Amino acid sequence: MIDPKFSGIFPALLTPFDANNRIHEAELEKLVKYNLAKGVKGFYVSGSTAEAFLLSTDERKQILTVIKNAAPDATLIAHIGSVNEAEAFALGKHARDIGYDAVSSVAPYYYKFSFAEIHDYYFRLADASELPMLVYHIPAFSGVNMGVSEMSTFLRDDRFLGIKYTSNDFFMMEQCKTAFPDKVVYNGYDEMFLAGLSMGADGGIGSTYNFMAEKFVKIAELVFANRMAEAREIQQEANRIITVLCKVGVMQGEKEVLNQLGFALGDCRPPFAPLTAEQKELVRREIVEKLNGSGR
Ligand code: MN9
């Protein structure tokens, strides 16, 4: 059995920027409250969706603090991953000091590290932060391809909480969860959330949850009640929206949806380009109108 505080729906929070390109704390608090009201269990903080790799170490610490203050009772997972290990250590220490529940890290990226090096990176971080470590498995972005045997070297150790599993190899997901039923597995691709749950995931961490968490809360509820056909309808609804996000850029599109819903998240940081007027119109017509019309 896993600790129930780690099951369920965890938005990978976006980072709002103000007109001066600084973190917009009030908007971040508003986004946290908006999601708490929809029944999320907690948040995944300072990950890819937060534009973590475009933030300074101080900015990453700042968002960890803002979110802890806005959601003191939620389950909070701090993504501390960085190829600059000193940064990862500093973030892990900060997360522990302010009361986070777990840390998580992408595998060290860009350089071709050996598995032994990746392995030691994770154990050093887990030891330094003294919090349970969630391995962020995202081979398409990190370029690091681990199989079941590599993943097992982490999962069999008490310091590891589980995996944030962002891959469409559901065979491997099932093998990991079946071999280590006490470890937590989060589905990472929102468009395949139903598939992940059916193969053993305990919940999901996702970027599109920022503005449609209620759909994923509902899918999980329906799956656990064995109401698969209804769950599939909601997944299809979500996927019609995600198809549009993929056309304009996922995070850029998510910020635009929230901006049109009354938030002020700004744009993504360069090198991401702002959306064009045509792209904003597509988001309005194909996403925001449907969200407003669906009554969910
Ligand atoms: O946190 C997200 N992964 C990335 C998970 O952004 C790399 C997902 O929520 C995707 O953004 C989403 C769209 O592909 O599934």
Boltz pocket constraint, residues with backbone or C-beta under 6 A from the ligand:
constraints:
  - pocket:
      binder: B
      contacts: [[A, 12], [A, 48], [A, 49], [A, 138], [A, 141], [A, 166], [A, 188], [A, 189], [A, 190], [A, 191], [A, 205], [A, 206], [A, 207], [A, 208], [A, 242], [A, 250]]
      max_distance: 6.0
